[in-house]
């Protein structure tokens, strides 16, 4: 359900993606059991990492290198997985949105892989990872006005619109809400990120969402 444009493949050799679709989910504002699980995950993070050397973790370093290559300064806008782990190590709260978003954020924290999520019912046609065209518009979650893209940014689009600036910001039009029943989860790869890491992230996010949001994985 998602393809990589040939120009992207040529420029970023070794860039791979993984995805999964989970149907019949129930999204709630919060869940006590999920909150307790989150505490366990955060405690594990505090014992696994050291804040001062976090950027040197091989997986985080691969995403940082990729950010530099796509024109993003990772010291100012960090890959989502690293940013979440860094918040925990700094004693800051991890944002709580709803049970589905919270669940895949935990999967990202555990796996180290950035994860994008899109309401399946808001997607039109086939998804494509490609370079943006100059002047193309994008409305990210929480944005009041459309962003005019410079051209050359990596984006994920469906047949009608850009639904993500890859791999760090998702679209408001396809965001997860309490009404979401089916979710498309994108495990965001980068050069030098092993496909096993993506598949591990896929299994992790499926396990957590099925446990706390119910549903069934589409095969």
Buried (B, 14 or more C-beta within 10 A) or exposed (E): BBEBBEEBBEBBEEBBBBBBBBEEBBBEEEBEEBEEBBEEBBEEBEEEBEEEEBBEBEBBBBBBBBBEEBEBEBEEEBBBBBBBBBBBBEEEEBEBBBBBBBBBBBBBBBBBBBBBBBBBEBBBEEBBBBBBBEEBEBBBBEEEEEBEBEEEBBBBBBEEBBBBBBBBBBBBBBBBEEEBBBBBBBBBBBBBBBEEBBBBBBBBBBBBBBEBBEBEEEE
